[in-house]
Amino acid sequence: MGNRLTQIATRTGDDGTTGLGDNTRVGKDSLRIAAIGDVDELNSHLGLLLCEPLPDAVRQLLVDVQHQLFNLGGELSIPGYELLKPEALLQLDQALADHNATLPRLAEFILPAGTRAAAQAHVCRTVARRAERAVVALGRAEAVREAPRHYLNRLSDLLFVLARVANRMDGGDDVYWKSERMALAASSTPQGAP
């Protein structure tokens, strides 16, 4: 990794560039910096989610995710370097399977709403999708390993599931979209029909 920061206000970025972990400088508007920034924003939103009441297992999982996002951001900041390990993706896959198994099947789209924790998990999910898009865009322009893209894709899925878990913490439920088409279909189904 690059040098540890001992001074925050260096003024070296005043010219619109920033330093990567390999000591090269790039524009602050580069695709690589956009991806790093989106990952950083996601991590900050996860920190806000961790301020909410959550089951202990979910809390520990999200703390682990924050550490992995630091690894992911570090990997993006050092072209060609590997920091995100396969075990990180396996942890997400296992958590997805475990938490999804406790939830009822979805019969309708849900709104990003409910409890504060659920709503914040949905914010995290959407920022994870943006970070994933930024990594995809970067990968089209420069060499990037698949692991960061896979991790962000799986993480956004997990955050959707965790929002549903959060909505059920105190006996609640998801907030369902009121689709006109579905309402019409339901009203045209004869009474007693399955």
C-alpha positions in Angstrom: 0.0 0.0 0.0 1.0 3.6 -0.4 2.2 5.9 2.3 0.0 6.4 5.3 -1.5 9.9 5.6 0.1 12.0 8.2 -1.1 15.3 6.8 -4.6 15.7 5.4 -4.4 19.1 3.8 -1.5 18.7 1.4 -2.8 21.1 -1.3 -1.4 18.6 -3.9 -5.0 18.2 -5.2 -5.5 21.8 -5.9 -4.7 21.3 -9.6 -7.6 18.8 -10.0 -5.5 15.6 -9.7 -5.2 13.1 -6.9 -2.6 10.4 -6.0 -3.3 6.7 -6.4 -1.8 4.1 -4.1 1.1 3.4 -6.6 2.0 7.1 -6.4 0.8 8.0 -9.9 -1.5 11.0 -10.2 -4.8 11.1 -12.1 -7.6 13.6 -12.7 -10.2 13.7 -9.9 -12.7 13.1 -12.7 -11.2 9.9 -13.9 -13.2 6.7 -14.1 -10.9 5.1 -11.4 -11.5 8.0 -9.0 -15.3 7.9 -9.7 -15.3 4.2 -8.8 -13.3 4.7 -5.7 -15.5 7.6 -4.6 -18.7 5.5 -5.1 -17.2 2.7 -3.0 -16.3 5.3 -0.3 -19.8 6.7 -0.3 -21.3 3.2 0.0 -19.0 2.6 3.0 -20.2 5.9 4.6 -23.8 4.9 4.1 -23.2 1.6 5.7 -21.7 3.4 8.7 -25.0 5.3 8.9 -27.0 2.0 8.7 -24.9 0.7 11.6 -26.3 3.5 13.8 -29.7 1.8 13.6 -30.8 -1.1 15.8 -29.9 -4.3 14.0 -29.6 -8.0 14.9 -26.0 -8.8 16.2 -25.3 -11.1 13.2 -26.3 -8.4 10.7 -24.3 -5.8 12.6 -21.1 -8.0 12.5 -21.7 -8.8 8.8 -21.9 -5.1 7.9 -18.8 -4.3 9.9 -17.0 -7.0 7.9 -18.4 -5.6 4.7 -17.0 -2.2 5.6 -13.6 -3.7 6.0 -13.9 -5.5 2.6 -15.0 -2.3 1.0 -11.8 -0.7 2.2 -9.9 -3.6 0.6 -11.9 -3.1 -2.6 -11.2 0.7 -2.6 -7.6 0.0 -2.0 -7.5 -2.5 -4.9 -9.0 0.1 -7.1 -6.5 2.7 -6.0 -3.5 0.5 -6.9 -3.9 -0.7 -10.5 -3.0 -4.4 -10.8 -3.0 -5.1 -7.1 -5.2 -7.7 -5.4 -6.7 -6.9 -1.9 -10.2 -8.4 -2.2 -9.9 -12.1 -1.5 -12.3 -14.9 -2.7 -13.4 -15.4 0.9 -15.1 -12.0 0.9 -17.5 -13.0 -1.9 -18.1 -16.4 -0.2 -19.2 -14.6 3.0 -21.7 -12.6 1.0 -23.0 -15.7 -0.8 -23.5 -17.5 2.6 -25.2 -14.5 4.2 -27.5 -14.1 1.2 -28.5 -17.8 1.5 -28.9 -17.6 5.3 -31.0 -14.4 5.4 -33.1 -15.1 2.3 -34.1 -18.5 3.7 -35.9 -16.7 6.6 -38.0 -14.5 4.3 -41.3 -15.2 2.5 -41.1 -15.2 -1.3 -41.9 -11.9 -3.0 -45.1 -11.8 -4.9 -44.9 -8.1 -5.7 -42.3 -5.4 -6.0 -41.5 -3.6 -2.8 -40.8 0.1 -2.2 -37.6 1.2 -0.6 -39.3 2.0 2.7 -40.4 0.7 6.1 -38.2 1.1 9.1 -35.4 3.6 9.2 -32.9 0.7 9.1 -34.7 -0.9 6.1 -34.8 2.5 4.2 -31.1 3.1 4.9 -30.3 -0.5 3.7 -32.1 0.4 0.4 -30.0 3.6 0.1 -26.9 1.4 0.6 -28.2 -1.0 -2.1 -28.7 1.8 -4.6 -25.2 3.3 -3.9 -23.8 -0.2 -4.3 -25.4 -0.5 -7.7 -23.9 2.9 -8.7 -20.5 1.8 -7.5 -20.9 -1.4 -9.5 -21.7 0.6 -12.6 -18.6 2.8 -12.0 -16.4 -0.3 -11.7 -18.0 -1.7 -14.9 -17.2 1.6 -16.7 -13.7 1.5 -15.4 -13.3 -2.1 -16.5 -14.2 -1.1 -20.1 -11.4 1.5 -20.1 -8.7 -0.2 -18.0 -7.8 -3.6 -16.6 -9.7 -4.3 -13.5 -10.1 -7.7 -11.8 -13.6 -9.3 -11.8 -13.7 -9.6 -8.0 -14.7 -5.9 -7.2 -17.5 -6.1 -9.7 -18.7 -9.4 -8.4 -18.5 -8.2 -4.8 -20.6 -5.1 -5.4 -23.2 -7.0 -7.4 -23.6 -9.5 -4.7 -23.5 -6.9 -1.9 -26.4 -4.9 -3.5 -28.5 -8.2 -3.6 -27.6 -8.8 0.1 -28.6 -5.2 1.1 -32.0 -5.8 -0.6 -32.4 -8.9 1.5 -31.2 -7.2 4.7 -33.7 -4.4 4.1 -36.4 -7.0 4.2 -34.9 -8.5 7.3 -34.9 -5.1 9.0 -38.6 -4.5 8.2 -39.4 -7.7 10.0 -37.4 -7.1 13.1 -40.4 -6.0 15.2 -43.1 -7.9 13.4 -43.3 -5.5 10.5 -43.4 -6.3 6.7 -42.3 -4.9 3.4 -44.0 -1.9 1.9 -45.5 -3.2 -1.3 -45.9 -1.3 -4.6 -49.5 -0.7 -5.5 -49.4 -1.7 -9.1 -52.5 -0.7 -11.0 -52.2 -3.7 -13.3 -52.0 -6.1 -10.3 -54.9 -4.4 -8.6 -57.0 -4.7 -11.8 -56.1 -8.4 -12.1 -57.0 -9.0 -8.4 -60.4 -7.2 -8.8 -61.3 -9.2 -11.9 -60.6 -12.6 -10.2 -63.9 -14.2 -9.2 -64.6 -14.6 -5.4 -63.3 -17.9 -4.1 -61.0 -18.4 -7.1 -57.4 -19.3 -6.3 
